[in-house]
């Protein structure tokens, strides 16, 4: 089993980059999800990127590296000719 885990660690691909957080109206709604779902449902669902401390040690990729690999070199607020200092996406990162 350890050999298999080691092979996965060495050859595997990072597959979890996001987490789903569900916020319920009350504890009762959370505990009675089948009864409450149709009338109330969750109050809010959030899809958030995993933080470095939520990943296995040594298995995370820094946010700046992910951003560079996706967009190449970028400048904050560099999405167009405008007077604002930052774009909405830059502020949320």
PyMOL commands that set and color helices and strands:
alter all, ss='L'
color gray80, all
select helices_A, chain A and resi 2-11+27-31+33-36+52-54+63-71+88-92
alter helices_A, ss='H'
color red, helices_A
select strands_A, chain A and resi 18-23+44-49
alter strands_A, ss='S'
color yellow, strands_A
deselect
rebuild
show_as cartoon
